[in-house]
Amino acid sequence: MGTETRYRSSHEWARKDGAAFVVGISEHAQESLGDIVFVELPETGKELKQGEAFGVVESVKAASDVYMPLSGKVLEVNGDIEADPALVNREPLAGGWLIKIEASKPAEWDGLLSKEAYDTEVSKE
């Protein structure tokens, strides 16, 4: 997974994986949420627009919607986190990914934040 990861200011990330994109929440988001106890994900085949909520991540502190970094169709959901939601805490950028999508507007990738720009933005919070 050596490809570039890009971010939304709402704390989701996307990374190219062949023709698809893998989507998850940032290290910062999982730290802010605390211990994650439940993750609600969409059904495969669901079409969503950029910025649209696709699921919910619940922690001991709060429930937080997660938003699409790119418009597209859900190809796969991470079944491992249904059994072990804390995987999102342990590996937010690796095994704790949430969904894989087929982007319907791949050019939206260009509007996402680089890691540096995202880090700058969250440091202001």
Secondary structure as GFF3:
##gff-version 3
##sequence-region A 1 125
A	DSSP	beta_strand	5	7	.	.	.	ID=ss1
A	DSSP	beta_strand	12	17	.	.	.	ID=ss2
A	DSSP	beta_strand	20	25	.	.	.	ID=ss3
A	DSSP	alpha_helix	27	33	.	.	.	ID=ss4
A	DSSP	beta_strand	36	40	.	.	.	ID=ss5
A	DSSP	beta_strand	47	48	.	.	.	ID=ss6
A	DSSP	beta_strand	53	59	.	.	.	ID=ss7
A	DSSP	beta_strand	63	67	.	.	.	ID=ss8
A	DSSP	beta_strand	72	77	.	.	.	ID=ss9
A	DSSP	alpha_helix	79	83	.	.	.	ID=ss10
A	DSSP	alpha_helix	87	90	.	.	.	ID=ss11
A	DSSP	beta_strand	99	103	.	.	.	ID=ss12
A	DSSP	three_ten_helix	106	111	.	.	.	ID=ss13
A	DSSP	alpha_helix	115	123	.	.	.	ID=ss14
###
